[in-house]
Amino acid sequence: MQIEKIQKTFRMLSKLDFNEFKQAATESIESNMEYLYFGQFFDRANLIEMLNYFSYMLEDRTTDHYGLFEGNKLLGHVAITKGQGPLGVEIYGWVRKGFHNKGIGELGLNTACALAFNHKGFNYSMLVINQNNSPSRAVAEKIGFKPAYLTKSSNGPDAKTYVVYYKYSPKIEDLCKRYKVSPLDIMNNPATRYGSTFYLLRSESLSEFYRWPLPPFSDVYSLEHEFLMMEYLGIVNVTPEEIDSMRSYLAE
């Protein structure tokens, strides 16, 4: 179903939006309960807890919270937060009950990606979706997100398996064509940050350091892959200051 041709606004949430956010969230408990922690939180939260949660959202400097509005009505909430490395972001959110299957989630994700790529300069956007959430997975893949690997919420008997998806910026897509490489292999490579450093993508040692560690995606979870990702994320998140500190320590 196509999204209706009615004026919609995508903007950052403010304190003035609390009542509308609360109304939308409480209406959507049932639809969010199965796959998103929002449903579980909103189901047990009282007014003060919800107000505190909303205030925390707005004050959190690591995450930007947006609303998709039709007039004053909140149709969906989208957040852009820190990704797995300094060159990427993670996107999450929910759609108000009664507005699923109308293109709202698709519009929100596409707009969030455009902000991340065109205004914030990130290389990729990331989604983490419950493996059993086929509708959300279908939306993600429809708008260009690619499944990369599976991860688990915990090691307990009630652990859920999630699919990690990535969508790449136009810059990364162009560099992949130019250097004939996979986007997974360069999305966390600092050589992609500035045009003056793109030539470093030809460096075999640098490319090997940031190369994607996992085989092609499979819908079968692997503990070995989980360990490899932990090692890889440790690599891509190391800072120049930490490298200098290690060098000084080794020199002593």
Helices and strands as residue ranges (DSSP letters): E 9-12, G 15-17, H 18-27, H 29-33, H 37-44, H 47-59, E 63-70, E 73-82, E 88-95, H 104-114, I 115-119, E 124-130, H 134-142, E 146-152, E 161-168, H 170-179, H 183-186, G 190-192, G 195-202, H 204-209, H 223-236, H 240-251
